[in-house]
């Protein structure tokens, strides 16, 4: 039997990449006229000390690329971000043999299943943008699994990718 590895391994590699990507969702006020907003100020970032600057820089970079200008106070829009981590248990089960099955059917096999519970800290990020004039929320981006405390060497890149994905279609089209 000949196995075509490119047909087998490439879809598995794509699936693995998708499985480790942050889940991002965006919602916005469909009646807001985003063409009116050109400047923004930060309300604040609530996150672990190292992440405050990283989140601020990632959002600032995205908004600048969309033509928005950061001002110390009094911007057309106000930005707030919250980064938080929660613990999520991952279960890994390993099998040694196949219980009850032999090579020719029933019988002849014993096996042991071992399950390990691995606690993992998962980071979520929420970015809110408010209309400064009336203090109403006009846009929200959320990324779940944006960081993993178990793999700090990959966290900054993962968070940047989540923020890129969050702002991909920003600003939303204005009704007009």
Secondary structure, DSSP 8 states (H G I E B T S, - for coil): ----HHHHHHHHHHHHHHHHS-EEEEEE-TT--GGG--EEEEEEEES-HHHHHHHHHHHHHHHHHTT-EE-SS--SEEEEEEEEEEEEEEEEEEEES-TTEETTEESS---EEEEEEEEEEEEEEEEEEEETTTTEEEEEEEEEEEEETT-HHHHHHHHHHHHHHHTTT-S-----
